[in-house]
Amino acid sequence: MARLLDIILDLVMVAVVARTLAIAFQRFFRGVHSPHTAASPRQEANHKTVEGETVRDPVCGIFVSTELAHRLEWHGKTFYFCSEECRQKFRKSGAAKNSA
């Protein structure tokens, strides 16, 4: 029984040391920050607030901000798409002609 407890304690210690080393390597090599540390100015610059209206892509149905969307002007009407691929599909299918 004592031998079994020794083995369990050894496994727990190995797990704790392995986890500590993994965290240290992540922070050192990848620059991973814990959730409690402040973000660097570079990271804060990547998080921009998008304002504006949200519309549905007529091809795939995904909602997209009008500020970020790919646009297509057709007969005075603006269509908004989540990607260039959806915009091209819309153009090629002739749906733009039927939607006017």
Protein Blocks (a to p, Z undefined) as FASTA:
>chain_A
ZZmmmmmmmmmmmmmmmmmmmmmmmmmmnopacfkbccdfklmmmmccdeddddddfkno
pacdfklpccddeehiacddfbfklmmmmmmnommmmmZZ
